[in-house]
Amino acid sequence: MKKKDVLFSITIPVLLLLLTVSAGYGFSDADLQRLKSTNQCPDCDLAGARLTGSKLSKTNLSNADLSGASISNSDLTNANLSGANLYGINMTSSKLTGADLSRANLRAAILTGAVLQNTDLTDANLTGTVLWDANLTGAKMINTDLTRARLGSAIWIDGTKCNENAVGECRK
């Protein structure tokens, strides 16, 4: 199966899931304003928020609920997302260099083309996450769950490129 066919067969169901799941989300307006004014929002409810193109470097979002949110094309360099609920989040083409994603729930997240260099993914759950073309060079992955994670053409922690059909582990 060609990469384009695989992408289509995976992307459509994931998008439908996100639309279905996000319909029940309603983030807190007060938490969103707090994030915008202070660039800090630990333990916040930002589920389903649309933050595409945001500049959130060095932001503290530890233990925040960002499930179903869209933070694509954003800068989260050195952000603290430890323990955050990022289930079904869209972080396509986002920069997460040096971010702390330890203990984060990234199940079914979309991280296509994301830069995750030197990111801490210790004890993170990446089950079913899409990491096509993501850069994971130098990422810390201890007890990271990659079950069914799509790693096609991702750059692995040691700098090598994963096979375009890699699932669950980086096959070179």
C-alpha positions as CSV (number, residue, x, y, z in Angstrom):
1,M,0.0,0.0,0.0
2,K,1.4,3.4,-0.9
3,K,2.0,6.0,1.8
4,K,-0.7,8.3,0.3
5,D,-3.2,5.5,0.5
6,V,-2.2,4.7,4.1
7,L,-2.4,8.4,5.0
8,F,-5.9,8.6,3.6
9,S,-7.1,5.4,5.2
10,I,-5.8,6.6,8.6
11,T,-6.5,10.4,8.4
12,I,-10.2,10.2,7.6
13,P,-11.1,7.9,10.5
14,V,-9.0,10.0,12.9
15,L,-10.6,13.2,11.7
16,L,-14.1,11.7,12.1
17,L,-13.1,10.6,15.6
18,L,-11.9,14.1,16.4
19,L,-15.0,15.7,15.1
20,T,-17.2,13.3,17.1
21,V,-15.1,13.6,20.3
22,S,-14.6,17.3,20.2
23,A,-18.4,18.0,19.9
24,G,-18.7,17.3,23.6
25,Y,-15.8,19.6,24.6
26,G,-16.3,23.0,26.0
27,F,-13.2,24.8,27.2
28,S,-13.3,27.3,30.0
29,D,-13.3,30.9,28.7
30,A,-11.7,32.1,32.0
31,D,-8.9,29.5,31.5
32,L,-8.4,30.6,27.9
33,Q,-8.1,34.3,28.9
34,R,-5.7,33.3,31.7
35,L,-3.5,31.5,29.1
36,K,-3.6,34.5,26.8
37,S,-2.8,37.1,29.4
38,T,-0.2,35.2,31.5
39,N,1.1,32.5,29.2
40,Q,0.7,30.1,32.1
41,C,-2.3,27.8,32.7
42,P,-1.5,24.7,34.7
43,D,-4.5,22.5,35.4
44,C,-6.6,24.5,32.9
45,D,-9.6,23.2,30.9
46,L,-8.8,24.0,27.3
47,A,-10.4,21.0,25.8
48,G,-11.4,21.6,22.2
49,A,-9.8,25.1,22.1
50,R,-8.5,26.4,18.8
51,L,-5.0,27.8,19.3
52,T,-3.6,27.2,15.8
53,G,-0.5,29.4,15.1
54,S,0.0,30.2,18.8
55,K,3.3,31.3,20.4
56,L,3.4,29.3,23.6
57,S,7.1,28.8,24.2
58,K,8.0,28.3,27.8
59,T,4.3,28.1,28.7
60,N,3.2,26.0,31.8
61,L,0.3,23.8,30.8
62,S,1.1,21.0,33.2
63,N,-1.9,18.8,34.0
64,A,-4.1,20.8,31.6
65,D,-6.9,19.3,29.6
66,L,-6.2,20.1,25.9
67,S,-8.0,17.0,24.6
68,G,-9.4,17.6,21.1
69,A,-7.7,21.0,20.9
70,S,-6.0,22.3,17.7
71,I,-2.5,23.7,18.3
72,S,-1.1,23.1,14.8
73,N,1.6,25.3,13.4
74,S,2.4,26.6,16.9
75,D,5.6,27.2,18.9
76,L,5.7,25.2,22.1
77,T,9.4,25.3,22.5
78,N,10.4,24.4,26.1
79,A,6.7,24.3,27.2
80,N,5.7,22.3,30.2
81,L,2.9,19.8,29.2
82,S,3.8,17.2,31.8
83,G,0.8,15.2,32.9
84,A,-1.5,17.0,30.3
85,N,-4.4,15.3,28.6
86,L,-3.7,15.8,24.9
87,Y,-6.0,13.0,23.7
88,G,-6.9,13.6,20.0
89,I,-5.0,16.9,19.9
90,N,-3.9,18.3,16.5
91,M,-0.3,19.5,16.8
92,T,0.6,19.2,13.1
93,S,3.8,21.1,12.2
94,S,4.2,22.4,15.7
95,K,7.6,23.1,17.3
96,L,7.9,21.2,20.6
97,T,11.7,21.3,20.9
98,G,12.8,20.8,24.6
99,A,9.1,20.5,25.8
100,D,8.2,18.4,28.8
101,L,5.6,15.9,27.7
102,S,6.4,13.4,30.5
103,R,3.3,11.5,31.7
104,A,1.2,13.2,29.0
105,N,-1.7,11.4,27.4
106,L,-1.1,11.8,23.6
107,R,-3.4,8.9,22.5
108,A,-4.7,9.5,19.0
109,A,-2.9,12.8,18.7
110,I,-1.8,14.1,15.3
111,L,1.9,15.2,15.4
112,T,2.6,15.0,11.6
113,G,5.7,17.0,10.8
114,A,6.1,18.1,14.4
115,V,9.5,19.0,15.8
116,L,10.0,17.0,19.0
117,Q,13.8,17.3,19.3
118,N,15.1,16.9,22.9
119,T,11.5,16.5,24.1
120,D,10.9,14.5,27.3
121,L,8.3,11.8,26.5
122,T,9.0,9.7,29.7
123,D,5.9,7.6,30.6
124,A,3.9,9.3,27.9
125,N,1.1,7.4,26.2
126,L,1.4,7.8,22.4
127,T,-1.0,4.9,21.5
128,G,-2.4,5.5,18.0
129,T,-0.6,8.8,17.6
130,V,0.3,9.9,14.1
131,L,4.0,10.9,14.0
132,W,4.6,10.9,10.2
133,D,7.6,13.0,9.3
134,A,8.0,14.1,12.9
135,N,11.5,14.8,14.2
136,L,12.2,13.0,17.5
137,T,16.0,13.5,17.5
138,G,17.3,13.4,21.0
139,A,13.9,12.8,22.6
140,K,13.8,11.1,25.9
141,M,11.6,8.0,25.6
142,I,11.6,5.9,28.8
143,N,8.5,3.7,29.3
144,T,6.8,5.6,26.3
145,D,3.9,3.6,24.9
146,L,4.1,3.6,21.1
147,T,1.4,1.0,20.5
148,R,0.0,1.5,17.0
149,A,1.8,4.8,16.7
150,R,2.4,5.7,13.1
151,L,6.1,6.6,12.6
152,G,6.3,6.6,8.8
153,S,9.3,8.7,7.7
154,A,9.8,10.1,11.2
155,I,13.4,10.9,12.3
156,W,14.1,8.7,15.3
157,I,15.8,9.6,18.5
158,D,19.2,8.6,17.1
159,G,18.8,10.7,14.0
160,T,17.9,7.8,11.6
161,K,14.8,7.9,9.4
162,C,12.1,5.3,10.1
163,N,10.6,3.2,7.4
164,E,7.5,4.8,5.7
165,N,5.4,1.9,7.0
166,A,6.7,1.9,10.6
167,V,4.0,1.3,13.2
168,G,4.7,0.9,16.9
169,E,8.4,1.0,16.5
170,C,10.9,2.7,14.3
171,R,11.9,0.2,11.6
172,K,14.6,1.5,9.5
